[in-house]
C-alpha cells in the first residue's frame, strides 16, 4: 500500500483533501505534517488511530525529512495565505518558498522519489479586470503588493526545476463553509470576473490527482467552471441580502478599482475531463448559505440602521483607509489616483 503525505491538512482546502484521502484508506496509508499547536491537536485527535501525524514545521529540515521518509506521493497544500502573507512577507516567503524547497530536497533523497501534487493560485496571473479570460500559458504578473502571489510563482519555479514527477494546480477562489467578511474583499474591483470552486470539490480534485498520470509534468487551472462564474458586483448583491444586509450598504467607493486578481479559467474544462471533480455550482452554494442563516439572525441584522452598517463596512475598507490617511502609494495601488477616487465617489 502506498504511503501519502499531506501538508496543510488544517486549512480549508487541506481538510477537505484530508477527508477525501481518509476515505481512500484502502489505497493509501495517510500521513500528515502539521504544526504542533492547540488547534491542530484538537482537530486531529479523533484521527490519531487512522493517520500518521508528524508534528512539525515546513521550515524545519529535520521535521520535513521525517515526514517525507518512505512516502510514495506528496500533496502539498500548506501555505501562508492573504491577508497574513501580505502583512508578513518574510514569514510568507519562509513558509511558502523555503518550506517548499525543504520539501523538494527531502523528496529527492528518496529512492524512488515521490510524486508531487502542488496547489498554486489564480493570484499568479495578477490583475485581469480588463482581460478576464485566463489560460495556463498566460504571463505571470502578480499585482502590486501581492506577496502571496510572488511566493507561489517562486515555488512553482522550484518545482519545475526539481527533476521530480510533479503537477501544479492553480486554484481559483474557494467557497468555504466558514463565511467571513474581511478587509481583503474590498481589494477586489466590483467589475472583477470571479470563478469559484467549492472547497469540497477542490479537496476531491487533489485526492483524485494523485493517481492521474495525465496530470504529471503539466500545470492546470482548477476552477468550478461556467456554473461557478459571476461578476464581483453580482456576487455581493446576491450574498448580502441573505444576511439581512441591503446591497446598498456597500458603497462602491469602498472597493478598489484595480490591482487585484481573478478571472475566468477558459481552459479549466481540461482538468475536469481528467478527474471529474466539479460536483457543485454557485447556485448550490447560495442555497447552502441560505440554509445556514436563521430567520432570527437575518431579522436582528436587518434591525441595525443602514447608516451604522455602512459605516462599519467603510471602516473595514483598506482602500478607503488609504484615502483617509493620504497614503499615496496605496491610493495609487487601489484607485490609480485620488482624482480617480473622487470620480467613483461622485458616481462618475
N, C-alpha and C positions, 0 to 999 in steps of 0.2 A: 504494500500500500504506500502511495506517495505521501510525503510529508510536505505540507504547505505552510509558509509563513505569511501572516497578515500584519502589516503595520497600520497604525491609525484606527484600530478597531473601536475606540471610544467615541469617534466623531460620527456625524450624522450618516454619511455615506459608508464609512467604515463599519459602523454597527450593523447596517443593513447587509453589507457584504459578509460580515461575521455570521449573521443569521442564515444567509444562503449557504455558506460553506459548511456550517454546522449541520444543515440538512443533507449534506453530501458526505457524511462520515463514512459511508460505505466505500467512498473513493479516495478520501484524504484523511490523513492524521493532521489535525489542525494545531498550529502553534501561533501565538501572537506575541509581539513585542509591545509592551505597554508601560507608560510612565508609572512609577510607584507613588501614586497619590491616593488620598482617601476616596475620592470619587470613583476612580478606576477600580480600586479594591472592592468597593461596594457593588459596582456594575457587573463585575465578572465573578463575584463569589459564587453565584448559582451554577457556574460552568466549570468550576475547579476540577471536577472529575471527568470532564468531557474534552478539555483542551489543555495543551501545554502552554503555560503562561511564563514568559520571560519578563520579569520586572526590570526595566532598564530604559536607556535613553539612546536615541539615534546618534547623538553627538559623542557617545562613548564607544570607542572602537571595540573594547572588550565585550561590552553588552551586545553589540551588533554581531560580532563573531560568534558568540554563544547562541544567539537567535538563529543565525543562518546555518550553523553547523548541521549538516546532514539533510538539509531540505532539498526538495526537487523543484519547487517553484516559490516565487515571492510575489505577493500582491502588495504594492507599495502605495498606500493611501495617505499615510501620515504627512502632515504639513502644517506650518503656521499660516493661518489664513487671515484675510482682512476682517475687521479693521486693525487687529493687533499687529499683523505683519507690516502694515504701513506706518504704524506708530513706533514700532521697534524693528527697524530694517536689519540691524546687525543680528538680532535674535532670529529673525526670519531667514537670513542667509545661513546662519549656523545650523538651523533645523532642516531647512528645505534643500540647501545645496551641500553643506558639509555632511549632513546626515545621509543624504543620498550617495555621496562619494564614499562614505564609510560602508554603506550597504553594498555598493558595487565592488569595493575592494574585498570584502568578505566573501561575496559570491564567487569572485574569480579565484579564490583559494580552494574552492570545492572542485572535486573531480568525480563525476562531471559537474559543470557549473549549472546552477538552477536557471530556469527561465524566469523572466520578469514581466509583470503587468504593472504599468505605472499610470497614475492619474495626473494629467496636466489640466489646463484650464482654458476656457474661451478668452480669458483676460490677456493671453499672449498676443492676440490679434489687435488689441487696443481699440481706439475709438472707431466705430463703424456706423455712426448715425447716418452719414451720407452714403454709405456703401454697405448695406446690411447683409448682403449675400456672401457668406463665408465658405471658403474651401480650404482643405488641408494645406495646399501649396501656397496660400497667401502669405505675404510678408509678415514677420513677427515684429510688431511695432507697439510695445506697451505704452499705455497712456502715461503722461507726466505724473510722477509721484506714486505710480503703481509698483511698489517694491515687490509685492507678491508675484506679479507677472514676470518681473525680472528674474526672480529666483526660479520660477518654473522654466523659463527659457534656458537658463544655465543648466538646470538639472536635466532637461531634455538633451542638451549637447553632450553632457557627460555620459548619458545612457547610450546615445547613438555611437559614441566613440569607444564604448566599453569592450566591444568584441563579444558581448553576451547575446543570448537569444532574448529579444525584448519586443514588447508592443507598447505604444503610448496612446492613451485615450484622453482626448481633451474634452473635459466635461463642460457642458453649458451650465446655466443657472439651475440650482437644485431646489425643488419644492420639498420642504421638510414638514414633519409633524408638529414641530415646535415653532409657532408663529411669533415673530419678534418684529416690532417696529424699532428700527435703529437708524442712527445718523447716516449710515452708508447709503441708504436708499435715496437720500437727497443728492448724492453724487451723480445720479442717473438722469440724463435728459429725458423728458417725457416723450420725445419722439424716438427713443431707442426701440429697436425691434428686439423683442425678447423671445428666446426659445428656452423652454423649461424642460426639465426631466424630473419625474418623481424620484425621491431618494431610494425607494424600494426598487424601482426599475434600474437605477444606476447600480445598486448593490447586486441585483440579479445579473446585470451585464458583466460586472467584474468577475463574478463567480464563474459564469459561462466562458469568459475569455480565456481562462487558464488553459483549457484543453482544446482551444480552437486554433489549429495550426495555421489557418488562413490569415490570422491577425499578426503573426510574428514577423518582425523586420519592417513593420509598417506603422504609420500614425493614422488615427481615426478621430473624427469629430463625433462625440457622443451627445446626442440631443433627443428630445422626445418626439421630434418630427412636426409635421404640419399641424396636427391637432393640439400641439402644445405651444403654438406661437401666438404672440399678441404684442401690441404696442404697449409701452410702459404706461401711457396715459389711460388706456382702456383697462389695463390690469388694475391700476389704482382705483378707477371708478367702479370696477366690479367688486373689489375687495372691501373697500371702506364701509359701504352700507351694511355689509354683513355684521360688522361690529357696532352698528348703530351710529356711525360717523358719516356725516354728509361729505360727499366728494369735494365740495367747495371749501372744506376745512383745510385743504392743502393748497395754498396759494402757489401758482406756477413759478413765481419768482423765487420760491424756496428751493427749487430744483436747478442743478447745474444745466448748462446748455451744451456742454462739450466735454471731451476728455474722460469718457468712461469706457465701457466695452460692452459686448454682447451683439448678437445679430442672429440671422437665420442660417443654420447649417444646411446648405443646399446639397451637400454631398453626404449627409448623415444617414441616408437610407441604406448605404452600402453596409454599414456596421450592423444595422438591424436585420438585413438579409442574412448575415453570417451567424448571428447569435439570438435573433428573435427576442429582444428584451423589452420592446415597447408594449406595455400592457395597460397603461393608464393615460388619460387625456387631461387637458386643462379643465374641462368641464367636470371630470371626476373629482379633481382637486377642489373646485369651488363647492361641490356638494359635500365633500368631507369637511371643509371649513364650516359650512353652514350647520352641519350636524354637531360640530364641536362647540358651538356658541349657544348658550341657553337664551331663551327669550328674556329672562330676567337680566342677564348680562347686557344684552342689547338695549333693554329698556333703561337700565341705570346709566349706561354710557350716553344714550340719547338725551338724558336729562341734563347733561352738562351743557351750559350755554355755549353756543357756537364760537363766540369770540375767545372764550377760555381755551377751547380745543385748538383753535387756530394759533393762538399764542404759544401753546405747548409745542406744536409742530414747528413753528418758526424758530423757537429757541433751540430745537433739536437740529435744525438745518445748519450744517457746517458751511455751505456756500453763503448763507445769509450772515453767519458769524464773520466770515471774511469781509463782508461789506461793512458790518458794524465796527470792526476794529481797523478797517482800512488796510488789510493785508494785501498789498498789491500783487504779490506773487500768486496767492491763492485766488484772488479775484480774476486774474488772467487765466488761471487754470480752469476755474469753474464757469466763467462767463465770457472770457475774452477781453473784457474791459468794463469799467464802471459805466460807461455810456451804454454798452450793450445791456447791462443790468437795468438801467433806467428805462430802456425801451420795453423790456419784458414787464417791468413793474407798471408801465402805463398801458400795457396790453397791446403794444405795437406789434 
